[in-house]
Amino acid sequence: MAVSGQLKSIDMDLKKEIEERSGQKLSMCYLCGKCTAGCPVAPYQDIPPHVVMRLAQLGSRALLQSKMIWNCVSCGTCYTRCPNGVDPAKVCEAAAHISKRTGQIASKPASVLREGFVESIKQNGRIHELNLGVKMVMSTGDYLGNLDIGIPMFLKGKMPVSAHKIKDLDKFQKLFKYNLKKGDK
Amino acid sequence: MTKYAYYPGCSLETGAKEYDTSVRGVFGKLDLGLTEIPDWSCCGSSQAHKVDRGMATAIAGRNLVLASDIGDIVAPCASCSLTLKEAIIELEHEGPERAVLKDAGYEYLPGSVNVVSAVEAVYRALRDGQFEGKIKNPLEGLKIASYYGCLLVRPPEVAKFDDPENPTSMDKIMEAAGATPVNWSHKAECCGNAYIMVDKNMTLSLVTKIINAADRGGADIIVTACPLCQANVEARHSLLQQKFGLKRSIPVVYFTQLLGAALGVDKGKLAMDESVYKLIEKARQAEKVVG
């Protein structure tokens, strides 16, 4: 992600949408960096969480091209340590939603993981690991890299070929209603 | 006798079968009743809320409604217990998620159900004196790193259990089983969860840091209470040694497997590698020599 030039892309509607969707008051963040200090994944991403917060405060559209907003693992460390009760993970989540809509997904595998997961439970009522695993392998292109785990699991009967379908699947599928919240689009 | 509504969750039916059977074994020995929630569905885990928060609340909520006339839910998987707890917080207020549930035939009644993790349920039993006289094979001399990971204790407003930075409940459970919990730095650090499928190098680096921290603490074994923590931290130790700087391979089991061994649960139910029993015996012998 090119962080330079980010200030050219200010969009106050973006800021407002992130605030509404995440439920976070962005101005509460004074950029102390405690979130970044504790974030386990920040060293492996393009920008750390306090920069996510700053770009969100500015309404910078550059945020939507960031890998970090997709690869936050929701471990809760940032929010737990934030002196002002702000949750950067929710800001990442909201920004990722918007970046999907604008077609700027910077981490395709993270997007496939969440969408594929929900698709799998909607189909069966429970997750079907083999099906999700195959989707993930296709999206990362790492065709052989997970066989060292996958094959022993399969042989131990820990990765069933067929999915377990719940009985009340019809009723369960009625629960998949989106954008129920104020501010969701 | 305490009776719980049992929510195994998807992993305990597949990749974490030994967590399921060892939980059942341990709860049996501690006289804690488990009635499986009929036709339970996936809680949505760490992914559904990333797609849509309202939908995630509704799908988790179905399980709350199905459990409400059984009793408090025990969900051994850290991600399931946190997700279900979060759904309760959302559903306590009148809102569109409750209406979606009702339209599908699942009426949520506020205050009708609570959720605890398996660690919480066992810790309560310990606090209430239910361990007394039940530790048949104390794990003497065994040095244990209790690995909590993220979601058992974070975020604190949702988990409402133990300390989010330095949790000690599992250490106390292990101590009561006769073992010696070690002090170590990474007990509540993240293993990278399902992102093992997104960015393997990142997750394997995180896992290496965790095991090396347990090594520095002098642990013989690591115990977990989360299927993803277990799967990530247990796997690929030779690769981690070759490429990621892992110092020493340390076995990783569910806390219910080791506790089960101390309580005298059948080996079949614990599904623990024979090498772990040898490790327990070796620690016991060493302790005798020292003692």
Interface residues (C-beta under 8 A of the other chain):
Chain A: P40 V41 Y44 N71 V73 S74 C75 G76 T77 Y79 T80 D87 E93 A96 S107 P109 A110 L113 R114 E115 F117 V118 I121 G125 R126 I127 E129 L132 G133 M136 T140 D142 G145 N146 D148 I149 M153 G157 K158 M159 P160 H164 I166 K167 D168 K171 F172 K174 L175 F176 K177 Y178 N179 L180 K181 D184
Chain B: C10 E13 T14 G15 K17 D39 W40 S41 C42 G44 S45 S46 Q47 A48 H49 K50 V51 D52 R53 G54 M55 A58 I59 G61 R62 G95 P96 E97 V100 L101 D103 A104 G105 Y106 C150 L151 R154 P155 P156 P164 E165 E189 C190 G192 N193 A194 Y195 M197 V198 D199 K200 N201 M202 S205 L206 A231 A235 R236 L239
